[in-house]
Amino acid sequence: MINIAMIEDDTLLADLLKEYLKKSDISVINFEDPFIALSEIRVNRKKYDLIILDLTLPGLDGLEVCKSLIDVNIPIIISSARSSIDDKIKTLGIGADDYITKPYEPKELELRIFTILRRNKRYTKPKEKNDKLILKDKSIYLDGKLLDLTLAEFQVLSYLIERKNSIVDRYDIINDCDFFESRSCNDSLNVIISRIRKKIGKEYISNIKGIGYKLNVN
């Protein structure tokens, strides 16, 4: 599941986009108030994979919101009816990743979302280990119990654990794990992921359409 924070005061548009993107396993939380949005995103920055930001907002211009969000290190797509080149230059210059002018088809926004996520793969190796799923001494434990894994399952799950809560490109897994050498490696990864899910639970690994996978842990 991809998690997006949307800052949009047009509730009809927000609801339309939320329903459309839900079909692609994208969850959208919309904030009409930019001040509430800034507070929520800063506190829960690890929760969101991407931000969709309108520029014409009540009480605070979207350009200022964009400036305030750059340091949270979350990709930003500007979604605005303001079509002037100055606004585009300013927001992209500040650090926004893309600019889409209203009105647009939801499909175009969806394609831009996946493009930005592919471009902004953020691989982070957390210092603190997860309490439920732990990689230790070439073994993996779930709730304190040692998992019985094949070599392929261990390599793939280890790779995902080291990048937990981040979107991982399936081809990065194939290229970086020694196990994948045959021509059918793409299908083999699907089989391995399926076996891992049976051993740890389906809820841990999400399919990210057109990209790869995401290991969901607290």
C-alpha positions in Angstrom: 0.0 0.0 0.0 1.3 3.4 -1.0 0.4 6.2 1.5 -0.1 9.7 0.3 -0.8 13.0 2.1 -2.9 15.4 0.0 -3.3 19.0 0.9 -6.3 20.2 -1.1 -9.2 22.4 0.0 -11.5 21.3 -2.9 -13.1 18.3 -1.1 -15.0 17.1 -4.2 -11.7 16.8 -6.2 -10.0 15.2 -3.2 -12.7 12.6 -2.8 -12.6 11.9 -6.5 -8.9 11.3 -6.5 -9.0 9.2 -3.4 -11.5 6.8 -4.9 -9.7 6.6 -8.1 -6.2 6.0 -6.6 -7.6 3.4 -4.2 -8.0 1.1 -7.2 -4.2 1.1 -7.5 -3.6 0.3 -3.8 -2.9 3.9 -3.0 -4.3 5.3 0.2 -4.8 9.1 0.4 -5.4 11.2 3.5 -6.5 14.7 2.6 -6.0 17.8 4.7 -8.1 20.9 3.8 -6.2 23.0 6.4 -2.5 23.5 5.4 -1.5 24.2 9.1 -2.9 20.9 10.2 -1.2 19.2 7.3 2.2 20.6 8.1 1.9 19.5 11.7 0.7 15.9 10.8 3.3 15.3 8.1 6.2 16.5 10.3 5.1 14.3 13.2 4.4 11.3 11.0 6.8 11.8 8.1 7.7 8.1 7.9 4.0 7.3 7.3 3.9 8.9 3.9 5.5 8.0 0.6 4.5 11.1 -1.3 2.7 14.5 -0.9 0.2 16.0 -3.4 0.0 19.8 -2.8 -2.4 22.4 -4.0 -1.1 26.0 -4.2 -4.3 28.0 -3.5 -5.0 27.1 0.1 -6.9 28.9 3.0 -4.6 30.9 5.2 -1.3 29.9 3.8 0.0 29.9 0.2 1.0 26.5 -1.2 4.5 27.9 -2.1 5.1 28.5 1.6 3.8 25.0 2.4 6.2 23.6 -0.1 9.1 25.4 1.4 8.2 24.1 4.8 8.0 20.5 3.6 11.2 20.2 1.6 13.2 19.1 4.7 10.9 16.2 5.5 12.4 14.3 2.5 9.1 13.2 1.0 8.5 13.6 -2.8 6.0 16.4 -3.7 3.7 16.7 -6.6 2.1 20.2 -7.1 -1.5 19.9 -8.2 -2.8 23.4 -9.0 -5.0 25.4 -11.3 -2.3 28.1 -11.3 -0.6 27.6 -14.7 1.9 30.5 -14.8 5.4 29.6 -15.6 6.5 31.6 -12.6 4.7 29.3 -10.2 6.1 26.3 -11.9 9.7 27.7 -11.8 9.3 28.7 -8.1 7.9 25.4 -6.9 10.3 23.2 -8.9 13.1 25.5 -7.8 12.2 25.1 -4.2 12.4 21.3 -4.5 9.0 20.0 -5.7 9.4 16.9 -7.8 6.6 17.5 -10.4 3.9 20.0 -11.3 0.5 19.0 -12.8 -2.0 21.7 -13.9 -5.7 21.4 -13.2 -7.9 20.2 -14.7 -6.4 16.8 -15.4 -7.4 13.2 -15.7 -6.9 11.1 -12.5 -5.0 8.6 -14.7 -2.3 11.2 -15.4 -1.8 11.9 -11.8 -1.6 8.1 -11.1 1.1 7.8 -13.7 3.1 10.7 -12.3 2.9 9.2 -8.8 4.4 5.9 -9.9 7.1 7.8 -12.0 8.1 9.9 -9.0 8.2 6.9 -6.7 10.4 5.0 -9.1 12.7 8.0 -9.3 12.8 8.6 -5.6 13.6 5.2 -4.2 14.6 5.9 -0.6 16.6 3.0 0.8 17.1 3.4 4.5 18.8 1.0 6.8 17.2 1.7 10.2 19.5 1.7 13.3 16.8 0.2 15.5 15.6 -3.3 14.8 12.0 -4.1 14.6 10.6 -5.9 17.6 8.5 -8.4 15.6 10.7 -9.1 12.6 14.5 -9.2 13.3 17.5 -9.9 11.2 20.3 -11.2 13.5 23.4 -13.3 12.9 22.3 -14.5 9.5 19.0 -15.6 10.9 15.5 -14.0 10.9 13.1 -14.1 13.9 9.4 -13.4 13.9 8.0 -12.6 17.4 11.2 -14.1 18.9 10.9 -17.4 16.9 13.5 -18.5 14.4 12.0 -18.6 10.9 12.7 -21.8 8.8 13.7 -20.2 5.4 15.4 -21.4 2.3 18.5 -19.6 1.0 16.4 -17.7 -1.5 13.7 -16.7 1.0 16.4 -15.6 3.5 18.1 -13.4 0.9 14.9 -11.7 -0.3 13.4 -11.2 3.2 16.8 -9.9 4.5 16.9 -7.4 1.6 13.3 -6.2 2.5 14.1 -6.0 6.2 17.1 -3.7 5.6 14.8 -1.5 3.6 11.7 -1.8 5.8 8.8 0.7 5.2 10.5 1.8 1.9 9.4 0.9 -1.6 11.8 -1.6 -3.2 12.1 -2.1 -6.9 11.7 -5.8 -7.8 14.6 -5.5 -10.3 16.9 -4.2 -7.5 16.1 -7.3 -5.5 16.8 -9.5 -8.5 20.1 -7.7 -9.3 21.3 -7.5 -5.7 20.5 -11.0 -4.4 22.9 -13.7 -5.5 20.2 -16.4 -5.8 18.8 -14.9 -9.0 20.8 -16.1 -11.9 18.3 -17.9 -14.2 16.3 -16.4 -17.1 13.1 -17.0 -15.1 14.2 -15.0 -12.1 11.3 -12.6 -12.5 8.8 -15.5 -12.0 11.0 -17.0 -9.3 10.8 -13.8 -7.2 7.0 -14.0 -7.3 7.1 -17.5 -6.0 9.6 -16.6 -3.3 7.5 -13.7 -2.1 4.5 -15.9 -2.0 6.3 -18.5 0.2 7.6 -15.8 2.5 4.1 -14.4 3.0 2.9 -17.8 4.0 5.6 -17.9 6.7 5.3 -14.4 8.1 1.8 -13.3 7.2 0.4 -11.6 4.1 0.0 -8.2 5.8 3.8 -7.7 6.1 4.6 -7.5 2.3 2.6 -5.2 0.0 2.7 -5.3 -3.8 3.5 -1.8 -5.2 1.9 -1.8 -8.7 4.5 -1.4 -11.5 7.4 -1.1 -9.0 7.9 -3.9 -6.6 7.3 -4.5 -2.9 7.2 -2.8 0.5 7.8 -4.5 3.9 5.4 -3.0 6.4 6.6 -3.0 10.0 6.4 -0.7 13.0 
